[in-house]
Amino acid sequence: VRILEGDDLVRTYQPDEGSAKTFCSACGTNLFGGGWPESEFSSVRLTALDEPFEGPIESHIFVRSLAPWEVLPDDGAERFEVRGQ
């Protein structure tokens, strides 16, 4: 992942428990999770992409945290209670 503009606006918050959250300090958009930029692997939030994601959904993660009013689509994608299960 490469930030082309606005890298001076990117902030990372590391809570005492859990993984780091990286966001835009101007608009609050959640950009990355899971240790970006130090980690070899990180999650990129769809809101960080310039173009809409066109690929197939392969899995749904953290489904145990699904809000009671949310419904996952019946898309055949594998479901995990936590990431990397």
VMD Tcl script that builds the backbone (N, CA, C; Angstrom):
set m [mol new atoms 255]
animate dup $m
set s [atomselect $m all]
$s set {name element resname resid chain x y z} {
  {N N VAL 1 A 0.855 -1.178 0.000}
  {CA C VAL 1 A 0.000 0.000 0.000}
  {C C VAL 1 A 0.890 1.226 0.000}
  {N N ARG 2 A 0.541 2.159 -0.832}
  {CA C ARG 2 A 1.288 3.396 -0.943}
  {C C ARG 2 A 0.324 4.567 -0.805}
  {N N ILE 3 A 0.636 5.504 0.059}
  {CA C ILE 3 A -0.173 6.716 0.188}
  {C C ILE 3 A 0.430 7.755 -0.741}
  {N N LEU 4 A -0.367 8.246 -1.682}
  {CA C LEU 4 A 0.131 9.172 -2.683}
  {C C LEU 4 A 0.036 10.632 -2.235}
  {N N GLU 5 A -0.974 10.956 -1.460}
  {CA C GLU 5 A -1.152 12.324 -0.968}
  {C C GLU 5 A -1.743 12.274 0.427}
  {N N GLY 6 A -1.442 13.289 1.215}
  {CA C GLY 6 A -2.069 13.417 2.525}
  {C C GLY 6 A -1.471 12.567 3.617}
  {N N ASP 7 A -0.256 12.038 3.422}
  {CA C ASP 7 A 0.338 11.189 4.454}
  {C C ASP 7 A 0.547 11.940 5.769}
  {N N ASP 8 A 0.611 13.274 5.714}
  {CA C ASP 8 A 0.745 14.064 6.941}
  {C C ASP 8 A -0.547 14.081 7.754}
  {N N LEU 9 A -1.652 13.638 7.161}
  {CA C LEU 9 A -2.942 13.591 7.850}
  {C C LEU 9 A -3.229 12.222 8.461}
  {N N VAL 10 A -2.409 11.237 8.142}
  {CA C VAL 10 A -2.635 9.871 8.617}
  {C C VAL 10 A -2.160 9.744 10.061}
  {N N ARG 11 A -3.033 9.215 10.907}
  {CA C ARG 11 A -2.724 9.012 12.323}
  {C C ARG 11 A -3.021 7.564 12.697}
  {N N THR 12 A -2.215 7.041 13.598}
  {CA C THR 12 A -2.429 5.686 14.093}
  {C C THR 12 A -2.634 5.734 15.600}
  {N N TYR 13 A -3.654 5.027 16.052}
  {CA C TYR 13 A -3.955 4.927 17.476}
  {C C TYR 13 A -3.749 3.484 17.899}
  {N N GLN 14 A -2.944 3.275 18.921}
  {CA C GLN 14 A -2.692 1.933 19.444}
  {C C GLN 14 A -3.311 1.841 20.833}
  {N N PRO 15 A -4.483 1.189 20.960}
  {CA C PRO 15 A -5.078 1.029 22.290}
  {C C PRO 15 A -4.240 0.086 23.146}
  {N N ASP 16 A -4.442 0.135 24.451}
  {CA C ASP 16 A -3.711 -0.754 25.358}
  {C C ASP 16 A -3.955 -2.215 25.012}
  {N N GLU 17 A -5.183 -2.518 24.617}
  {CA C GLU 17 A -5.529 -3.879 24.196}
  {C C GLU 17 A -6.047 -3.815 22.767}
  {N N GLY 18 A -5.684 -4.774 21.951}
  {CA C GLY 18 A -6.157 -4.804 20.577}
  {C C GLY 18 A -5.126 -4.285 19.604}
  {N N SER 19 A -5.524 -4.213 18.348}
  {CA C SER 19 A -4.594 -3.815 17.299}
  {C C SER 19 A -4.720 -2.330 16.984}
  {N N ALA 20 A -3.706 -1.817 16.304}
  {CA C ALA 20 A -3.660 -0.410 15.938}
  {C C ALA 20 A -4.747 -0.080 14.925}
  {N N LYS 21 A -5.223 1.161 15.000}
  {CA C LYS 21 A -6.205 1.666 14.055}
  {C C LYS 21 A -5.598 2.891 13.389}
  {N N THR 22 A -5.620 2.932 12.063}
  {CA C THR 22 A -5.050 4.046 11.327}
  {C C THR 22 A -6.163 4.745 10.564}
  {N N PHE 23 A -6.208 6.060 10.672}
  {CA C PHE 23 A -7.319 6.832 10.118}
  {C C PHE 23 A -6.833 8.188 9.614}
  {N N CYS 24 A -7.693 8.880 8.864}
  {CA C CYS 24 A -7.418 10.224 8.384}
  {C C CYS 24 A -7.818 11.213 9.471}
  {N N SER 25 A -6.888 12.069 9.882}
  {CA C SER 25 A -7.170 13.027 10.952}
  {C C SER 25 A -8.074 14.164 10.482}
  {N N ALA 26 A -8.233 14.343 9.181}
  {CA C ALA 26 A -9.093 15.415 8.666}
  {C C ALA 26 A -10.554 14.988 8.591}
  {N N CYS 27 A -10.812 13.783 8.073}
  {CA C CYS 27 A -12.204 13.359 7.876}
  {C C CYS 27 A -12.620 12.192 8.762}
  {N N GLY 28 A -11.664 11.526 9.405}
  {CA C GLY 28 A -11.984 10.411 10.289}
  {C C GLY 28 A -12.120 9.063 9.609}
  {N N THR 29 A -11.885 8.992 8.303}
  {CA C THR 29 A -12.013 7.730 7.585}
  {C C THR 29 A -11.041 6.692 8.145}
  {N N ASN 30 A -11.576 5.501 8.434}
  {CA C ASN 30 A -10.778 4.384 8.911}
  {C C ASN 30 A -10.044 3.808 7.709}
  {N N LEU 31 A -8.719 3.853 7.714}
  {CA C LEU 31 A -7.938 3.439 6.562}
  {C C LEU 31 A -7.367 2.035 6.666}
  {N N PHE 32 A -6.661 1.762 7.766}
  {CA C PHE 32 A -5.961 0.484 7.910}
  {C C PHE 32 A -6.140 -0.048 9.323}
  {N N GLY 33 A -5.960 -1.338 9.473}
  {CA C GLY 33 A -5.975 -1.973 10.778}
  {C C GLY 33 A -4.882 -3.013 10.848}
  {N N GLY 34 A -4.678 -3.545 12.009}
  {CA C GLY 34 A -3.771 -4.660 12.164}
  {C C GLY 34 A -2.298 -4.358 12.004}
  {N N GLY 35 A -1.847 -3.185 12.446}
  {CA C GLY 35 A -0.424 -2.938 12.517}
  {C C GLY 35 A 0.228 -2.194 11.373}
  {N N TRP 36 A -0.541 -1.614 10.487}
  {CA C TRP 36 A 0.049 -0.844 9.392}
  {C C TRP 36 A 0.794 0.337 9.969}
  {N N PRO 37 A 1.940 0.750 9.520}
  {CA C PRO 37 A 2.703 0.215 8.393}
  {C C PRO 37 A 3.804 -0.747 8.806}
  {N N GLU 38 A 3.972 -1.019 10.107}
  {CA C GLU 38 A 5.079 -1.864 10.566}
  {C C GLU 38 A 4.919 -3.338 10.215}
  {N N SER 39 A 3.702 -3.843 10.209}
  {CA C SER 39 A 3.475 -5.271 9.975}
  {C C SER 39 A 3.634 -5.638 8.505}
  {N N GLU 40 A 4.041 -6.863 8.273}
  {CA C GLU 40 A 4.136 -7.356 6.906}
  {C C GLU 40 A 2.754 -7.432 6.271}
  {N N PHE 41 A 1.748 -7.790 7.079}
  {CA C PHE 41 A 0.376 -7.888 6.606}
  {C C PHE 41 A -0.492 -6.942 7.420}
  {N N SER 42 A -1.466 -6.364 6.768}
  {CA C SER 42 A -2.375 -5.432 7.425}
  {C C SER 42 A -3.706 -5.478 6.697}
  {N N SER 43 A -4.756 -5.084 7.387}
  {CA C SER 43 A -6.049 -4.995 6.716}
  {C C SER 43 A -6.204 -3.593 6.141}
  {N N VAL 44 A -6.717 -3.525 4.929}
  {CA C VAL 44 A -6.993 -2.255 4.269}
  {C C VAL 44 A -8.502 -2.110 4.220}
  {N N ARG 45 A -9.004 -1.045 4.798}
  {CA C ARG 45 A -10.441 -0.795 4.802}
  {C C ARG 45 A -10.883 -0.382 3.401}
  {N N LEU 46 A -12.039 -0.825 2.984}
  {CA C LEU 46 A -12.531 -0.495 1.652}
  {C C LEU 46 A -12.623 1.004 1.436}
  {N N THR 47 A -12.837 1.768 2.491}
  {CA C THR 47 A -12.913 3.222 2.365}
  {C C THR 47 A -11.577 3.838 1.984}
  {N N ALA 48 A -10.485 3.091 2.083}
  {CA C ALA 48 A -9.161 3.593 1.728}
  {C C ALA 48 A -8.889 3.503 0.225}
  {N N LEU 49 A -9.720 2.803 -0.499}
  {CA C LEU 49 A -9.489 2.599 -1.929}
  {C C LEU 49 A -10.136 3.700 -2.752}
  {N N ASP 50 A -9.451 4.131 -3.802}
  {CA C ASP 50 A -9.993 5.148 -4.699}
  {C C ASP 50 A -11.113 4.607 -5.574}
  {N N GLU 51 A -10.980 3.368 -6.002}
  {CA C GLU 51 A -11.965 2.746 -6.882}
  {C C GLU 51 A -12.737 1.685 -6.109}
  {N N PRO 52 A -14.012 1.489 -6.414}
  {CA C PRO 52 A -14.773 0.438 -5.730}
  {C C PRO 52 A -14.150 -0.938 -5.954}
  {N N PHE 53 A -14.210 -1.777 -4.935}
  {CA C PHE 53 A -13.682 -3.138 -5.038}
  {C C PHE 53 A -14.597 -3.955 -5.940}
  {N N GLU 54 A -14.025 -4.544 -6.977}
  {CA C GLU 54 A -14.814 -5.290 -7.959}
  {C C GLU 54 A -14.684 -6.806 -7.806}
  {N N GLY 55 A -13.782 -7.256 -6.949}
  {CA C GLY 55 A -13.522 -8.690 -6.833}
  {C C GLY 55 A -14.598 -9.428 -6.060}
  {N N PRO 56 A -14.556 -10.757 -6.111}
  {CA C PRO 56 A -15.536 -11.548 -5.357}
  {C C PRO 56 A -15.220 -11.519 -3.861}
  {N N ILE 57 A -16.241 -11.615 -3.052}
  {CA C ILE 57 A -16.062 -11.714 -1.604}
  {C C ILE 57 A -15.670 -13.148 -1.294}
  {N N GLU 58 A -14.533 -13.324 -0.626}
  {CA C GLU 58 A -14.044 -14.657 -0.317}
  {C C GLU 58 A -14.450 -15.121 1.066}
  {N N SER 59 A -14.551 -14.185 2.011}
  {CA C SER 59 A -14.917 -14.580 3.367}
  {C C SER 59 A -15.455 -13.392 4.143}
  {N N HIS 60 A -16.158 -13.697 5.223}
  {CA C HIS 60 A -16.626 -12.705 6.189}
  {C C HIS 60 A -15.912 -13.012 7.499}
  {N N ILE 61 A -15.250 -12.004 8.078}
  {CA C ILE 61 A -14.523 -12.220 9.329}
  {C C ILE 61 A -15.214 -11.496 10.469}
  {N N PHE 62 A -14.929 -11.931 11.677}
  {CA C PHE 62 A -15.498 -11.365 12.902}
  {C C PHE 62 A -17.022 -11.445 12.917}
  {N N VAL 63 A -17.587 -12.528 12.398}
  {CA C VAL 63 A -19.045 -12.627 12.345}
  {C C VAL 63 A -19.672 -12.736 13.734}
  {N N ARG 64 A -18.897 -13.091 14.737}
  {CA C ARG 64 A -19.464 -13.129 16.090}
  {C C ARG 64 A -19.749 -11.728 16.609}
  {N N SER 65 A -19.145 -10.708 15.985}
  {CA C SER 65 A -19.359 -9.322 16.384}
  {C C SER 65 A -20.436 -8.637 15.555}
  {N N LEU 66 A -21.138 -9.379 14.743}
  {CA C LEU 66 A -22.184 -8.821 13.898}
  {C C LEU 66 A -23.277 -8.203 14.770}
  {N N ALA 67 A -23.662 -6.982 14.458}
  {CA C ALA 67 A -24.729 -6.314 15.214}
  {C C ALA 67 A -26.040 -7.077 15.027}
  {N N PRO 68 A -26.894 -7.091 16.048}
  {CA C PRO 68 A -28.143 -7.852 15.972}
  {C C PRO 68 A -29.032 -7.475 14.783}
  {N N TRP 69 A -28.958 -6.234 14.313}
  {CA C TRP 69 A -29.821 -5.792 13.213}
  {C C TRP 69 A -29.198 -6.043 11.834}
  {N N GLU 70 A -27.939 -6.470 11.797}
  {CA C GLU 70 A -27.275 -6.720 10.518}
  {C C GLU 70 A -27.522 -8.151 10.060}
  {N N VAL 71 A -27.548 -8.317 8.751}
  {CA C VAL 71 A -27.723 -9.641 8.154}
  {C C VAL 71 A -26.630 -9.824 7.109}
  {N N LEU 72 A -25.871 -10.905 7.220}
  {CA C LEU 72 A -24.860 -11.197 6.212}
  {C C LEU 72 A -25.542 -11.713 4.957}
  {N N PRO 73 A -25.047 -11.334 3.799}
  {CA C PRO 73 A -25.659 -11.808 2.559}
  {C C PRO 73 A -25.434 -13.309 2.381}
  {N N ASP 74 A -26.354 -13.943 1.707}
  {CA C ASP 74 A -26.224 -15.366 1.402}
  {C C ASP 74 A -25.413 -15.487 0.117}
  {N N ASP 75 A -24.104 -15.214 0.232}
  {CA C ASP 75 A -23.240 -15.169 -0.943}
  {C C ASP 75 A -22.304 -16.364 -1.057}
  {N N GLY 76 A -22.417 -17.311 -0.141}
  {CA C GLY 76 A -21.585 -18.502 -0.201}
  {C C GLY 76 A -20.174 -18.318 0.320}
  {N N ALA 77 A -19.828 -17.108 0.761}
  {CA C ALA 77 A -18.477 -16.850 1.271}
  {C C ALA 77 A -18.297 -17.517 2.631}
  {N N GLU 78 A -17.099 -18.021 2.862}
  {CA C GLU 78 A -16.777 -18.655 4.135}
  {C C GLU 78 A -16.890 -17.633 5.264}
  {N N ARG 79 A -17.301 -18.081 6.442}
  {CA C ARG 79 A -17.498 -17.189 7.589}
  {C C ARG 79 A -16.600 -17.614 8.745}
  {N N PHE 80 A -16.004 -16.625 9.373}
  {CA C PHE 80 A -15.108 -16.873 10.507}
  {C C PHE 80 A -15.533 -16.011 11.678}
  {N N GLU 81 A -15.520 -16.603 12.859}
  {CA C GLU 81 A -15.850 -15.825 14.063}
  {C C GLU 81 A -14.798 -14.768 14.320}
  {N N VAL 82 A -13.538 -15.099 14.059}
  {CA C VAL 82 A -12.424 -14.159 14.184}
  {C C VAL 82 A -11.559 -14.292 12.945}
  {N N ARG 83 A -10.619 -13.379 12.757}
  {CA C ARG 83 A -9.737 -13.429 11.589}
  {C C ARG 83 A -8.733 -14.554 11.755}
  {N N GLY 84 A -8.427 -15.242 10.663}
  {CA C GLY 84 A -7.384 -16.272 10.666}
  {C C GLY 84 A -7.768 -17.542 11.391}
  {N N GLN 85 A -9.019 -17.804 11.521}
  {CA C GLN 85 A -9.502 -18.970 12.251}
  {C C GLN 85 A -9.258 -20.235 11.479}
}
mol reanalyze $m
mol bondsrecalc $m
mol representation Tube
mol addrep $m
